[in-house]
Amino acid sequence: MPRRKGVLIMDEKTVRRALTRIAHEIIERNKGAENLGLIGIKTRGAYLAERLAKIIFEIEEVQVPLGFMDITLYRDDIQTKLDQPIVQKTEVMFDVADRIIILVDDVLFTGRTIRAALDQIIDFGRPKLIQLAVLVDRGHRELPIRADYIGKNIPTALNEQVVVKIQEVDGEDSVTIEKEKRK
């Protein structure tokens, strides 16, 4: 049965619990936080990475280096989809070489954004390992990419859109599924 427009999947408490669980899983899998670096994909992934860094600090008392990246110029559809791409600043002010990088994004869908981010990270150096943390995995992969840490798996139809709102950008924390608007 198809979902109705605007079905709430995660509220503020659910988002907070998911991020806390992801932080604990990151620490456990990597036996601490000493060799980690977090890189958030702009826009919402960057804010989620900041929150994860704060939670990890509260648990481990380790300040994990934090970076942000805009993958616009690394997209494989830049000529076909984007008329005038808006390029934001990429800020990775720490050495990624030999570090475990946790790449953070809000929604994992086709995998193309993550592929672009991986290309950009490699331009900064060669990490020891790259892991992926996402708030939502909605399926429909076009590339062989999977998340290591997932807040919530949400099976969707292709005509549905996962809308992630976060406090820093949208004034609230929520995840909803909406029917895509017809053009």
N, C-alpha and C positions, 0 to 999 in steps of 0.2 A: 504494500500500500504506500503510495507516495506521501511524503511529508508536506504539511501545510507551510505556507510562507511564515517565516519568523519563529520557528520552533526553537525554544531555548534549550540548549544542550548542556552548557556550563554557566554557572553564575559566579559571583565574586569568590565565594567560599570554595567552590569546586576548582576554580583556577588556582587559588592560593594553595590548596591541598596538592594539586597536580604538580605545581612547581616545587613544593617542599619535597614531595616524593622523588621527583627527578633529581633534585640536588643530593638527596641521600643515596640514590642509585649511582650517581656520578662518583661520589666519594667512595662508596663501597667497591665499585668495579675497578677504580683506579688506585685503591689502597691509600686514600688520602687525597689531598688537594695540592701538594707541593709542586708538582710538575705540570699543572694544568694551565690552560689559557682559554678564555671564553671569547668567541667572536659572534656577535649578533648581526643578522642580516637586516638591514634597514627596511622598513621602519619599525614594525612591531617586534621583530626578532631582536633588535638592539635593546629595546626596553626589557624584554623577557630575559636577555643575557644579564642585564644589570641586576634584575631581581634575583636571578640564580647566584650571581657573585655575592650578593648581600646574604642570601640564605647560607651559602657555603661558608662565608666568613663567620656567621653566627654559630654554625656547627663546629667548624674546624679551627677558627681563629687564624685563617690563612687568607691573605688578600690575593685573590686570583687575578692575574692581569686580564684586562678587558679591552676588547677592540670592537669596532663596528665597520661593516662594509656595505657599500652600495654595489650591487652586481650588474647594474644596468648595461654597462659597456661590455660585459662578458656574456650577455644573453645571446642565444643562438637565433632568436627571432627579432633582433633589434631592427633589421631592415624591413621585415614584413609586418610587424605589429605596431611598432612605436613610431609615430610621425616625428615628434620632437621630444626625444627622451629627456627627462629631467634627471640630471646626474647629481647625486648628493656626495658628500665627502666620505671617503674611506679613511678610517683612523685605526690603524693597528700599530701601536707605539711600543710594541715589545717584540723580542726575537721569537719567531715561531719555531726555529730550528730545534730539533730534538725535544720538543714539548708536545704534550698531549693536548690537542686542540679540540674543544667542544664547540661545534658550530651550532648556532641556535636560530630557529625560525618559528614562526607562528603556525603555519599550515604546510604540511607535506602533501603534494598533489601529484603532478606528473614526474617530478624529480628534476626538471630543467633548471629551476632556480638553484637547487643544491649543486648541480653539475657546474653551473657558472661560478658559484661560490668556491667550489673546490679548485677550479682553475685559478681563481684570484688568490686563494691562500698559497698555492704552490709558487706564485710569483713573489711571495714574501719570504720563501725559504722552504726547507723540507722538514715538516713536523715529524715527530716520532710516530704519531698516530692521529687520525682525525675521527672523531665520533660526532654523531648528529643527535641533537635534542630538539623535539618539536612539541608544541602544545597540542596540536591536532594532526593525526594522520587520517586522511580521508580516502586513501586508495587511488586507483586509476593511474598507476605508474606507467610512464612511457620509457623510462630508463631503469636499469637494475640498481636502484638506490633504495636503502631502507634506513629507518631511524633506529638508533641504539636506545634512545630514551623517548618515550611517548607519554604525553599527558592523558590523551584519550584517543582511542580508535573510533572513528565515526564513519561507518559505511555510507556512501552517498551515491546518488544517481548523477550522471553527467550534467543533467539540467538543473542541478542544485548548486548553491553556492554556500560555502562555509564563511561566515562573517565573524571575525575575531575583533573584539573591541577591548582595548586596554586603557586603564585609567589615565596614563600619561598622554595619550593621543585623543581618546574618545570620551573621557570623563567617566568611564565605567569599565568593569571587567565582565565580559560575557562572551559566549560563543553561541551563535544561532545558525540554523540552516534555513536558507530561503530559496525559493524557486527563482531561477535566473529570469530576468526580465527579457521579454522578447524584443527584438530590434526591429 
